[in-house]
Amino acid sequence: MTSPDPASTRRRFSPQERDAAKSRRHPACRRRRLRASIGLLAPALALTLGLVPGCRGPTRPPPPPLTYEGLPVAGSLAEARKAGFTDCRPDTIEMRCRKAGVMFLGHGPFNAALDLVGSDGAGGFDEITLWHDWDQNALFAIATTLEQRGWKTCYTGEGSKGDQAIYTRHGLPVRVSMDLSYFGKRRLRIIPAWNKREPLC
């Protein structure tokens, strides 16, 4: 028994299929396929390179300026720099501006930072953070002064990481939040009363 001739079993293409195959090999057709492939890859490539709108961080107008005891608590990048926070370092979604030698309620000096929304800082800041480089108990002096001045104290959490002591006083435009548990360095933050993003108790 003889094997069938491969040529006799080969599928025969119609004239229309042969024309379609030729058109796919045409340079113009190849260019169209290439553009289509690039179009599909563009979103992923943009994410990788950080080109998608919004990768500079959320955008918003800066909040109204607010100061307390001589420290900037909310405002724009221009107001941060005017207050001496000129050591500014942009990140992908925010900008941090720092200042050393900051005093608060007669205590310090501390380091301080303003975290501004957007890598260019255009969204402004809505709290100020204080810390001490090596004495993690130094901020308790501020807490004692607040209590002596009649500020009320409450606490978040039940001993878990990130617990805060929250200080408030009726009629004042700010509240103060100090780390009870922390990683690295204890922080004390002065926060506008209207900023509800931060924990309350």
Biotite code that builds the C-alpha atoms (Angstrom):
import biotite.structure as struc

atoms = struc.array([
    struc.Atom([0.000, 0.000, 0.000], chain_id="A", res_id=1, res_name="MET", atom_name="CA", element="C"),
    struc.Atom([1.466, 3.349, -1.015], chain_id="A", res_id=2, res_name="THR", atom_name="CA", element="C"),
    struc.Atom([1.359, 6.486, 1.065], chain_id="A", res_id=3, res_name="SER", atom_name="CA", element="C"),
    struc.Atom([-0.702, 9.376, -0.290], chain_id="A", res_id=4, res_name="PRO", atom_name="CA", element="C"),
    struc.Atom([1.236, 12.041, -2.102], chain_id="A", res_id=5, res_name="ASP", atom_name="CA", element="C"),
    struc.Atom([1.634, 15.010, 0.322], chain_id="A", res_id=6, res_name="PRO", atom_name="CA", element="C"),
    struc.Atom([0.943, 17.345, -2.560], chain_id="A", res_id=7, res_name="ALA", atom_name="CA", element="C"),
    struc.Atom([-2.416, 15.659, -3.130], chain_id="A", res_id=8, res_name="SER", atom_name="CA", element="C"),
    struc.Atom([-3.471, 16.125, 0.541], chain_id="A", res_id=9, res_name="THR", atom_name="CA", element="C"),
    struc.Atom([-2.307, 19.726, 0.862], chain_id="A", res_id=10, res_name="ARG", atom_name="CA", element="C"),
    struc.Atom([-5.135, 22.198, 1.427], chain_id="A", res_id=11, res_name="ARG", atom_name="CA", element="C"),
    struc.Atom([-5.836, 24.328, -1.614], chain_id="A", res_id=12, res_name="ARG", atom_name="CA", element="C"),
    struc.Atom([-6.419, 28.043, -0.950], chain_id="A", res_id=13, res_name="PHE", atom_name="CA", element="C"),
    struc.Atom([-9.006, 30.011, -2.804], chain_id="A", res_id=14, res_name="SER", atom_name="CA", element="C"),
    struc.Atom([-7.964, 33.055, -4.867], chain_id="A", res_id=15, res_name="PRO", atom_name="CA", element="C"),
    struc.Atom([-9.552, 35.294, -2.199], chain_id="A", res_id=16, res_name="GLN", atom_name="CA", element="C"),
    struc.Atom([-7.475, 33.685, 0.601], chain_id="A", res_id=17, res_name="GLU", atom_name="CA", element="C"),
    struc.Atom([-4.281, 34.054, -1.448], chain_id="A", res_id=18, res_name="ARG", atom_name="CA", element="C"),
    struc.Atom([-5.053, 37.756, -2.011], chain_id="A", res_id=19, res_name="ASP", atom_name="CA", element="C"),
    struc.Atom([-5.684, 38.259, 1.713], chain_id="A", res_id=20, res_name="ALA", atom_name="CA", element="C"),
    struc.Atom([-2.374, 36.585, 2.594], chain_id="A", res_id=21, res_name="ALA", atom_name="CA", element="C"),
    struc.Atom([-0.532, 38.818, 0.132], chain_id="A", res_id=22, res_name="LYS", atom_name="CA", element="C"),
    struc.Atom([-2.152, 41.934, 1.597], chain_id="A", res_id=23, res_name="SER", atom_name="CA", element="C"),
    struc.Atom([-1.058, 40.924, 5.110], chain_id="A", res_id=24, res_name="ARG", atom_name="CA", element="C"),
    struc.Atom([2.526, 40.773, 3.872], chain_id="A", res_id=25, res_name="ARG", atom_name="CA", element="C"),
    struc.Atom([2.261, 44.241, 2.373], chain_id="A", res_id=26, res_name="HIS", atom_name="CA", element="C"),
    struc.Atom([4.446, 46.850, 4.224], chain_id="A", res_id=27, res_name="PRO", atom_name="CA", element="C"),
    struc.Atom([1.473, 49.131, 4.858], chain_id="A", res_id=28, res_name="ALA", atom_name="CA", element="C"),
    struc.Atom([-0.420, 46.280, 6.499], chain_id="A", res_id=29, res_name="CYS", atom_name="CA", element="C"),
    struc.Atom([2.561, 45.402, 8.661], chain_id="A", res_id=30, res_name="ARG", atom_name="CA", element="C"),
    struc.Atom([2.767, 49.042, 9.780], chain_id="A", res_id=31, res_name="ARG", atom_name="CA", element="C"),
    struc.Atom([-0.897, 48.997, 10.764], chain_id="A", res_id=32, res_name="ARG", atom_name="CA", element="C"),
    struc.Atom([-0.378, 45.831, 12.833], chain_id="A", res_id=33, res_name="ARG", atom_name="CA", element="C"),
    struc.Atom([2.655, 47.397, 14.494], chain_id="A", res_id=34, res_name="LEU", atom_name="CA", element="C"),
    struc.Atom([0.685, 50.536, 15.400], chain_id="A", res_id=35, res_name="ARG", atom_name="CA", element="C"),
    struc.Atom([-2.095, 48.366, 16.840], chain_id="A", res_id=36, res_name="ALA", atom_name="CA", element="C"),
    struc.Atom([0.415, 46.422, 18.945], chain_id="A", res_id=37, res_name="SER", atom_name="CA", element="C"),
    struc.Atom([1.957, 49.634, 20.240], chain_id="A", res_id=38, res_name="ILE", atom_name="CA", element="C"),
    struc.Atom([-1.505, 50.913, 21.101], chain_id="A", res_id=39, res_name="GLY", atom_name="CA", element="C"),
    struc.Atom([-2.158, 47.827, 23.226], chain_id="A", res_id=40, res_name="LEU", atom_name="CA", element="C"),
    struc.Atom([1.211, 48.086, 24.972], chain_id="A", res_id=41, res_name="LEU", atom_name="CA", element="C"),
    struc.Atom([1.071, 51.845, 25.558], chain_id="A", res_id=42, res_name="ALA", atom_name="CA", element="C"),
    struc.Atom([-0.926, 51.782, 28.836], chain_id="A", res_id=43, res_name="PRO", atom_name="CA", element="C"),
    struc.Atom([1.444, 49.251, 30.435], chain_id="A", res_id=44, res_name="ALA", atom_name="CA", element="C"),
    struc.Atom([4.471, 51.153, 29.150], chain_id="A", res_id=45, res_name="LEU", atom_name="CA", element="C"),
    struc.Atom([3.099, 54.423, 30.508], chain_id="A", res_id=46, res_name="ALA", atom_name="CA", element="C"),
    struc.Atom([2.550, 52.874, 33.922], chain_id="A", res_id=47, res_name="LEU", atom_name="CA", element="C"),
    struc.Atom([6.118, 51.582, 33.923], chain_id="A", res_id=48, res_name="THR", atom_name="CA", element="C"),
    struc.Atom([7.563, 54.958, 32.982], chain_id="A", res_id=49, res_name="LEU", atom_name="CA", element="C"),
    struc.Atom([5.241, 56.947, 35.220], chain_id="A", res_id=50, res_name="GLY", atom_name="CA", element="C"),
    struc.Atom([3.595, 58.777, 32.321], chain_id="A", res_id=51, res_name="LEU", atom_name="CA", element="C"),
    struc.Atom([-0.051, 58.180, 33.238], chain_id="A", res_id=52, res_name="VAL", atom_name="CA", element="C"),
    struc.Atom([-1.782, 61.392, 34.398], chain_id="A", res_id=53, res_name="PRO", atom_name="CA", element="C"),
    struc.Atom([-2.003, 61.387, 38.168], chain_id="A", res_id=54, res_name="GLY", atom_name="CA", element="C"),
    struc.Atom([1.331, 59.622, 38.762], chain_id="A", res_id=55, res_name="CYS", atom_name="CA", element="C"),
    struc.Atom([2.533, 62.906, 40.184], chain_id="A", res_id=56, res_name="ARG", atom_name="CA", element="C"),
    struc.Atom([0.076, 62.244, 42.975], chain_id="A", res_id=57, res_name="GLY", atom_name="CA", element="C"),
    struc.Atom([-3.453, 63.389, 43.665], chain_id="A", res_id=58, res_name="PRO", atom_name="CA", element="C"),
    struc.Atom([-4.157, 66.930, 42.582], chain_id="A", res_id=59, res_name="THR", atom_name="CA", element="C"),
    struc.Atom([-6.102, 69.491, 44.594], chain_id="A", res_id=60, res_name="ARG", atom_name="CA", element="C"),
    struc.Atom([-5.878, 73.181, 45.353], chain_id="A", res_id=61, res_name="PRO", atom_name="CA", element="C"),
    struc.Atom([-3.818, 73.919, 48.456], chain_id="A", res_id=62, res_name="PRO", atom_name="CA", element="C"),
    struc.Atom([-5.883, 74.356, 51.626], chain_id="A", res_id=63, res_name="PRO", atom_name="CA", element="C"),
    struc.Atom([-6.356, 77.787, 53.217], chain_id="A", res_id=64, res_name="PRO", atom_name="CA", element="C"),
    struc.Atom([-3.314, 78.923, 55.208], chain_id="A", res_id=65, res_name="PRO", atom_name="CA", element="C"),
    struc.Atom([-3.348, 78.171, 58.927], chain_id="A", res_id=66, res_name="LEU", atom_name="CA", element="C"),
    struc.Atom([-0.690, 78.762, 61.562], chain_id="A", res_id=67, res_name="THR", atom_name="CA", element="C"),
    struc.Atom([-0.635, 77.908, 65.248], chain_id="A", res_id=68, res_name="TYR", atom_name="CA", element="C"),
    struc.Atom([1.887, 79.154, 67.799], chain_id="A", res_id=69, res_name="GLU", atom_name="CA", element="C"),
    struc.Atom([4.031, 80.409, 64.933], chain_id="A", res_id=70, res_name="GLY", atom_name="CA", element="C"),
    struc.Atom([4.121, 77.106, 63.025], chain_id="A", res_id=71, res_name="LEU", atom_name="CA", element="C"),
    struc.Atom([2.535, 76.485, 59.610], chain_id="A", res_id=72, res_name="PRO", atom_name="CA", element="C"),
    struc.Atom([-0.210, 73.873, 59.896], chain_id="A", res_id=73, res_name="VAL", atom_name="CA", element="C"),
    struc.Atom([-1.856, 74.156, 56.473], chain_id="A", res_id=74, res_name="ALA", atom_name="CA", element="C"),
    struc.Atom([-1.188, 76.049, 53.268], chain_id="A", res_id=75, res_name="GLY", atom_name="CA", element="C"),
    struc.Atom([0.653, 76.070, 49.965], chain_id="A", res_id=76, res_name="SER", atom_name="CA", element="C"),
    struc.Atom([4.227, 75.294, 48.939], chain_id="A", res_id=77, res_name="LEU", atom_name="CA", element="C"),
    struc.Atom([4.961, 79.031, 48.815], chain_id="A", res_id=78, res_name="ALA", atom_name="CA", element="C"),
    struc.Atom([3.779, 79.410, 52.409], chain_id="A", res_id=79, res_name="GLU", atom_name="CA", element="C"),
    struc.Atom([5.866, 76.410, 53.477], chain_id="A", res_id=80, res_name="ALA", atom_name="CA", element="C"),
    struc.Atom([8.989, 77.992, 52.003], chain_id="A", res_id=81, res_name="ARG", atom_name="CA", element="C"),
    struc.Atom([8.149, 81.359, 53.487], chain_id="A", res_id=82, res_name="LYS", atom_name="CA", element="C"),
    struc.Atom([8.075, 79.660, 56.920], chain_id="A", res_id=83, res_name="ALA", atom_name="CA", element="C"),
    struc.Atom([11.595, 78.336, 56.348], chain_id="A", res_id=84, res_name="GLY", atom_name="CA", element="C"),
    struc.Atom([10.745, 74.837, 55.110], chain_id="A", res_id=85, res_name="PHE", atom_name="CA", element="C"),
    struc.Atom([13.110, 75.027, 52.148], chain_id="A", res_id=86, res_name="THR", atom_name="CA", element="C"),
    struc.Atom([14.746, 71.581, 52.277], chain_id="A", res_id=87, res_name="ASP", atom_name="CA", element="C"),
    struc.Atom([12.204, 70.026, 49.898], chain_id="A", res_id=88, res_name="CYS", atom_name="CA", element="C"),
    struc.Atom([12.477, 66.530, 48.436], chain_id="A", res_id=89, res_name="ARG", atom_name="CA", element="C"),
    struc.Atom([9.935, 65.400, 45.821], chain_id="A", res_id=90, res_name="PRO", atom_name="CA", element="C"),
    struc.Atom([8.653, 61.833, 45.674], chain_id="A", res_id=91, res_name="ASP", atom_name="CA", element="C"),
    struc.Atom([6.344, 60.127, 43.192], chain_id="A", res_id=92, res_name="THR", atom_name="CA", element="C"),
    struc.Atom([3.135, 61.352, 44.839], chain_id="A", res_id=93, res_name="ILE", atom_name="CA", element="C"),
    struc.Atom([4.207, 63.932, 47.415], chain_id="A", res_id=94, res_name="GLU", atom_name="CA", element="C"),
    struc.Atom([6.879, 66.388, 48.433], chain_id="A", res_id=95, res_name="MET", atom_name="CA", element="C"),
    struc.Atom([8.379, 66.622, 51.924], chain_id="A", res_id=96, res_name="ARG", atom_name="CA", element="C"),
    struc.Atom([9.838, 69.953, 53.096], chain_id="A", res_id=97, res_name="CYS", atom_name="CA", element="C"),
    struc.Atom([11.904, 69.910, 56.286], chain_id="A", res_id=98, res_name="ARG", atom_name="CA", element="C"),
    struc.Atom([13.247, 72.388, 58.796], chain_id="A", res_id=99, res_name="LYS", atom_name="CA", element="C"),
    struc.Atom([15.545, 71.915, 61.782], chain_id="A", res_id=100, res_name="ALA", atom_name="CA", element="C"),
    struc.Atom([15.635, 73.789, 65.085], chain_id="A", res_id=101, res_name="GLY", atom_name="CA", element="C"),
    struc.Atom([11.855, 74.192, 65.471], chain_id="A", res_id=102, res_name="VAL", atom_name="CA", element="C"),
    struc.Atom([10.395, 75.223, 68.850], chain_id="A", res_id=103, res_name="MET", atom_name="CA", element="C"),
    struc.Atom([6.820, 74.601, 69.996], chain_id="A", res_id=104, res_name="PHE", atom_name="CA", element="C"),
    struc.Atom([5.230, 75.869, 73.227], chain_id="A", res_id=105, res_name="LEU", atom_name="CA", element="C"),
    struc.Atom([8.686, 76.698, 74.543], chain_id="A", res_id=106, res_name="GLY", atom_name="CA", element="C"),
    struc.Atom([10.070, 73.196, 73.961], chain_id="A", res_id=107, res_name="HIS", atom_name="CA", element="C"),
    struc.Atom([12.645, 71.956, 71.499], chain_id="A", res_id=108, res_name="GLY", atom_name="CA", element="C"),
    struc.Atom([14.496, 72.263, 69.282], chain_id="A", res_id=109, res_name="PRO", atom_name="CA", element="C"),
    struc.Atom([12.842, 69.642, 67.119], chain_id="A", res_id=110, res_name="PHE", atom_name="CA", element="C"),
    struc.Atom([12.964, 68.623, 63.498], chain_id="A", res_id=111, res_name="ASN", atom_name="CA", element="C"),
    struc.Atom([9.804, 69.399, 61.548], chain_id="A", res_id=112, res_name="ALA", atom_name="CA", element="C"),
    struc.Atom([8.349, 68.415, 58.189], chain_id="A", res_id=113, res_name="ALA", atom_name="CA", element="C"),
    struc.Atom([5.472, 69.391, 55.943], chain_id="A", res_id=114, res_name="LEU", atom_name="CA", element="C"),
    struc.Atom([4.142, 66.716, 53.588], chain_id="A", res_id=115, res_name="ASP", atom_name="CA", element="C"),
    struc.Atom([2.674, 68.334, 50.486], chain_id="A", res_id=116, res_name="LEU", atom_name="CA", element="C"),
    struc.Atom([0.291, 66.645, 48.058], chain_id="A", res_id=117, res_name="VAL", atom_name="CA", element="C"),
    struc.Atom([1.747, 65.955, 44.586], chain_id="A", res_id=118, res_name="GLY", atom_name="CA", element="C"),
    struc.Atom([5.357, 65.412, 43.591], chain_id="A", res_id=119, res_name="SER", atom_name="CA", element="C"),
    struc.Atom([5.577, 69.153, 42.835], chain_id="A", res_id=120, res_name="ASP", atom_name="CA", element="C"),
    struc.Atom([3.896, 70.108, 46.131], chain_id="A", res_id=121, res_name="GLY", atom_name="CA", element="C"),
    struc.Atom([1.104, 71.924, 44.302], chain_id="A", res_id=122, res_name="ALA", atom_name="CA", element="C"),
    struc.Atom([-1.612, 70.413, 46.525], chain_id="A", res_id=123, res_name="GLY", atom_name="CA", element="C"),
    struc.Atom([-0.216, 72.016, 49.665], chain_id="A", res_id=124, res_name="GLY", atom_name="CA", element="C"),
    struc.Atom([-0.040, 70.563, 53.183], chain_id="A", res_id=125, res_name="PHE", atom_name="CA", element="C"),
    struc.Atom([-2.577, 69.955, 55.944], chain_id="A", res_id=126, res_name="ASP", atom_name="CA", element="C"),
    struc.Atom([-0.491, 69.051, 59.018], chain_id="A", res_id=127, res_name="GLU", atom_name="CA", element="C"),
    struc.Atom([2.982, 69.534, 60.460], chain_id="A", res_id=128, res_name="ILE", atom_name="CA", element="C"),
    struc.Atom([5.093, 66.761, 61.994], chain_id="A", res_id=129, res_name="THR", atom_name="CA", element="C"),
    struc.Atom([7.663, 67.234, 64.783], chain_id="A", res_id=130, res_name="LEU", atom_name="CA", element="C"),
    struc.Atom([10.204, 64.700, 66.057], chain_id="A", res_id=131, res_name="TRP", atom_name="CA", element="C"),
    struc.Atom([13.487, 64.458, 67.941], chain_id="A", res_id=132, res_name="HIS", atom_name="CA", element="C"),
    struc.Atom([16.368, 62.555, 66.379], chain_id="A", res_id=133, res_name="ASP", atom_name="CA", element="C"),
    struc.Atom([17.558, 60.693, 69.471], chain_id="A", res_id=134, res_name="TRP", atom_name="CA", element="C"),
    struc.Atom([15.391, 61.530, 72.532], chain_id="A", res_id=135, res_name="ASP", atom_name="CA", element="C"),
    struc.Atom([12.080, 59.776, 71.939], chain_id="A", res_id=136, res_name="GLN", atom_name="CA", element="C"),
    struc.Atom([10.685, 61.139, 75.237], chain_id="A", res_id=137, res_name="ASN", atom_name="CA", element="C"),
    struc.Atom([11.334, 64.805, 74.386], chain_id="A", res_id=138, res_name="ALA", atom_name="CA", element="C"),
    struc.Atom([7.833, 65.284, 72.952], chain_id="A", res_id=139, res_name="LEU", atom_name="CA", element="C"),
    struc.Atom([6.208, 64.417, 76.297], chain_id="A", res_id=140, res_name="PHE", atom_name="CA", element="C"),
    struc.Atom([7.145, 67.910, 77.500], chain_id="A", res_id=141, res_name="ALA", atom_name="CA", element="C"),
    struc.Atom([4.743, 69.324, 74.912], chain_id="A", res_id=142, res_name="ILE", atom_name="CA", element="C"),
    struc.Atom([2.013, 66.921, 76.041], chain_id="A", res_id=143, res_name="ALA", atom_name="CA", element="C"),
    struc.Atom([2.461, 68.046, 79.645], chain_id="A", res_id=144, res_name="THR", atom_name="CA", element="C"),
    struc.Atom([2.166, 71.704, 78.640], chain_id="A", res_id=145, res_name="THR", atom_name="CA", element="C"),
    struc.Atom([-1.000, 71.018, 76.648], chain_id="A", res_id=146, res_name="LEU", atom_name="CA", element="C"),
    struc.Atom([-2.607, 69.303, 79.638], chain_id="A", res_id=147, res_name="GLU", atom_name="CA", element="C"),
    struc.Atom([-1.585, 72.173, 81.912], chain_id="A", res_id=148, res_name="GLN", atom_name="CA", element="C"),
    struc.Atom([-3.293, 74.575, 79.511], chain_id="A", res_id=149, res_name="ARG", atom_name="CA", element="C"),
    struc.Atom([-6.561, 72.682, 79.705], chain_id="A", res_id=150, res_name="GLY", atom_name="CA", element="C"),
    struc.Atom([-6.390, 70.507, 76.603], chain_id="A", res_id=151, res_name="TRP", atom_name="CA", element="C"),
    struc.Atom([-8.388, 67.278, 76.862], chain_id="A", res_id=152, res_name="LYS", atom_name="CA", element="C"),
    struc.Atom([-6.743, 63.933, 76.108], chain_id="A", res_id=153, res_name="THR", atom_name="CA", element="C"),
    struc.Atom([-8.087, 60.745, 74.563], chain_id="A", res_id=154, res_name="CYS", atom_name="CA", element="C"),
    struc.Atom([-6.401, 57.668, 73.140], chain_id="A", res_id=155, res_name="TYR", atom_name="CA", element="C"),
    struc.Atom([-6.826, 55.568, 70.007], chain_id="A", res_id=156, res_name="THR", atom_name="CA", element="C"),
    struc.Atom([-6.448, 51.785, 69.895], chain_id="A", res_id=157, res_name="GLY", atom_name="CA", element="C"),
    struc.Atom([-5.753, 49.304, 72.643], chain_id="A", res_id=158, res_name="GLU", atom_name="CA", element="C"),
    struc.Atom([-2.003, 48.942, 72.728], chain_id="A", res_id=159, res_name="GLY", atom_name="CA", element="C"),
    struc.Atom([-1.547, 48.104, 69.061], chain_id="A", res_id=160, res_name="SER", atom_name="CA", element="C"),
    struc.Atom([1.070, 49.666, 66.799], chain_id="A", res_id=161, res_name="LYS", atom_name="CA", element="C"),
    struc.Atom([0.179, 53.175, 65.723], chain_id="A", res_id=162, res_name="GLY", atom_name="CA", element="C"),
    struc.Atom([-1.770, 54.193, 68.835], chain_id="A", res_id=163, res_name="ASP", atom_name="CA", element="C"),
    struc.Atom([-2.091, 57.938, 69.365], chain_id="A", res_id=164, res_name="GLN", atom_name="CA", element="C"),
    struc.Atom([-2.725, 60.355, 72.197], chain_id="A", res_id=165, res_name="ALA", atom_name="CA", element="C"),
    struc.Atom([-5.073, 63.041, 70.837], chain_id="A", res_id=166, res_name="ILE", atom_name="CA", element="C"),
    struc.Atom([-5.165, 66.504, 72.447], chain_id="A", res_id=167, res_name="TYR", atom_name="CA", element="C"),
    struc.Atom([-8.038, 68.903, 71.789], chain_id="A", res_id=168, res_name="THR", atom_name="CA", element="C"),
    struc.Atom([-9.340, 72.138, 73.219], chain_id="A", res_id=169, res_name="ARG", atom_name="CA", element="C"),
    struc.Atom([-12.719, 73.622, 72.410], chain_id="A", res_id=170, res_name="HIS", atom_name="CA", element="C"),
    struc.Atom([-12.596, 76.659, 70.135], chain_id="A", res_id=171, res_name="GLY", atom_name="CA", element="C"),
    struc.Atom([-9.083, 76.076, 68.805], chain_id="A", res_id=172, res_name="LEU", atom_name="CA", element="C"),
    struc.Atom([-8.554, 75.433, 65.079], chain_id="A", res_id=173, res_name="PRO", atom_name="CA", element="C"),
    struc.Atom([-6.118, 72.542, 65.600], chain_id="A", res_id=174, res_name="VAL", atom_name="CA", element="C"),
    struc.Atom([-5.650, 69.298, 67.466], chain_id="A", res_id=175, res_name="ARG", atom_name="CA", element="C"),
    struc.Atom([-2.393, 67.575, 68.441], chain_id="A", res_id=176, res_name="VAL", atom_name="CA", element="C"),
    struc.Atom([-1.638, 63.895, 67.907], chain_id="A", res_id=177, res_name="SER", atom_name="CA", element="C"),
    struc.Atom([1.376, 62.167, 69.495], chain_id="A", res_id=178, res_name="MET", atom_name="CA", element="C"),
    struc.Atom([2.578, 58.621, 68.881], chain_id="A", res_id=179, res_name="ASP", atom_name="CA", element="C"),
    struc.Atom([2.287, 56.280, 71.855], chain_id="A", res_id=180, res_name="LEU", atom_name="CA", element="C"),
    struc.Atom([3.598, 53.314, 69.898], chain_id="A", res_id=181, res_name="SER", atom_name="CA", element="C"),
    struc.Atom([5.916, 53.978, 66.996], chain_id="A", res_id=182, res_name="TYR", atom_name="CA", element="C"),
    struc.Atom([8.566, 52.551, 64.705], chain_id="A", res_id=183, res_name="PHE", atom_name="CA", element="C"),
    struc.Atom([11.884, 54.410, 64.598], chain_id="A", res_id=184, res_name="GLY", atom_name="CA", element="C"),
    struc.Atom([10.965, 57.848, 65.911], chain_id="A", res_id=185, res_name="LYS", atom_name="CA", element="C"),
    struc.Atom([8.068, 59.191, 67.926], chain_id="A", res_id=186, res_name="ARG", atom_name="CA", element="C"),
    struc.Atom([6.076, 61.879, 66.071], chain_id="A", res_id=187, res_name="ARG", atom_name="CA", element="C"),
    struc.Atom([3.922, 64.736, 67.224], chain_id="A", res_id=188, res_name="LEU", atom_name="CA", element="C"),
    struc.Atom([1.593, 66.221, 64.639], chain_id="A", res_id=189, res_name="ARG", atom_name="CA", element="C"),
    struc.Atom([-0.386, 69.449, 64.700], chain_id="A", res_id=190, res_name="ILE", atom_name="CA", element="C"),
    struc.Atom([-3.483, 68.953, 62.546], chain_id="A", res_id=191, res_name="ILE", atom_name="CA", element="C"),
    struc.Atom([-6.235, 71.364, 61.440], chain_id="A", res_id=192, res_name="PRO", atom_name="CA", element="C"),
    struc.Atom([-9.568, 70.625, 63.103], chain_id="A", res_id=193, res_name="ALA", atom_name="CA", element="C"),
    struc.Atom([-11.167, 70.238, 59.658], chain_id="A", res_id=194, res_name="TRP", atom_name="CA", element="C"),
    struc.Atom([-8.756, 67.467, 58.637], chain_id="A", res_id=195, res_name="ASN", atom_name="CA", element="C"),
    struc.Atom([-10.808, 64.341, 59.324], chain_id="A", res_id=196, res_name="LYS", atom_name="CA", element="C"),
    struc.Atom([-8.468, 61.912, 57.533], chain_id="A", res_id=197, res_name="ARG", atom_name="CA", element="C"),
    struc.Atom([-6.407, 61.346, 60.661], chain_id="A", res_id=198, res_name="GLU", atom_name="CA", element="C"),
    struc.Atom([-7.590, 59.097, 63.540], chain_id="A", res_id=199, res_name="PRO", atom_name="CA", element="C"),
    struc.Atom([-9.936, 60.542, 66.139], chain_id="A", res_id=200, res_name="LEU", atom_name="CA", element="C"),
    struc.Atom([-11.110, 59.106, 69.429], chain_id="A", res_id=201, res_name="CYS", atom_name="CA", element="C"),
])
